């Protein structure tokens, strides 16, 4: 699902390089599967739908 440019950025990230390669690969595959499931559930959703705004976080905790 992820294109080569995105995969390069993910694997080149300094925090990602701190964990073993096998774990890196597993983490990326998990995110790919989750995003594919979300896309199947809502094919017209946007990436911004995946993020919770700071104001939404505040209203949840109240």
C-alpha positions in Angstrom: 0.0 0.0 0.0 2.7 2.5 0.9 4.8 3.8 -2.0 8.6 3.6 -2.1 9.0 7.3 -1.1 6.9 6.9 2.0 8.6 3.7 3.0 12.0 5.3 2.6 11.0 8.1 4.9 9.6 5.7 7.5 12.6 3.5 7.6 15.0 6.5 7.5 13.4 8.1 10.5 15.8 8.3 13.4 13.4 6.8 15.9 12.6 3.9 13.6 16.2 3.1 13.3 16.5 2.5 17.0 14.4 -0.7 16.8 15.4 -4.0 15.2 14.7 -4.3 11.4 12.2 -7.1 12.0 10.1 -5.0 14.3 10.3 -2.1 11.9 8.9 -4.3 9.1 6.1 -5.6 11.4 5.1 -2.1 12.5 4.9 -0.9 8.9 2.8 -3.9 7.8 0.5 -3.4 10.8 -0.1 0.2 9.8 -0.7 -0.8 6.2 -3.3 -3.3 7.2 -5.1 -0.9 9.5 -5.2 1.8 6.9 -6.5 -0.7 4.3 -9.2 -1.7 6.7 -10.2 1.9 7.3 -10.2 2.5 3.6 -12.6 -0.5 3.1 -14.9 0.8 5.8 -14.9 4.4 4.5 -13.6 4.7 0.9 -14.3 8.4 0.7 -12.7 9.3 4.0 -9.8 11.6 4.2 -6.5 11.3 6.1 -7.5 14.1 8.3 -10.3 11.9 9.6 -7.7 9.7 11.2 -6.4 12.5 13.5 -8.0 14.0 16.5 -7.7 17.7 17.0 -6.5 19.2 20.3 -9.9 20.6 20.9 -11.6 17.2 20.4 -9.1 15.7 23.0 -10.1 18.4 25.5 -13.8 17.7 25.0 -13.3 14.0 25.4 -11.5 14.4 28.8 -14.2 16.7 30.2 
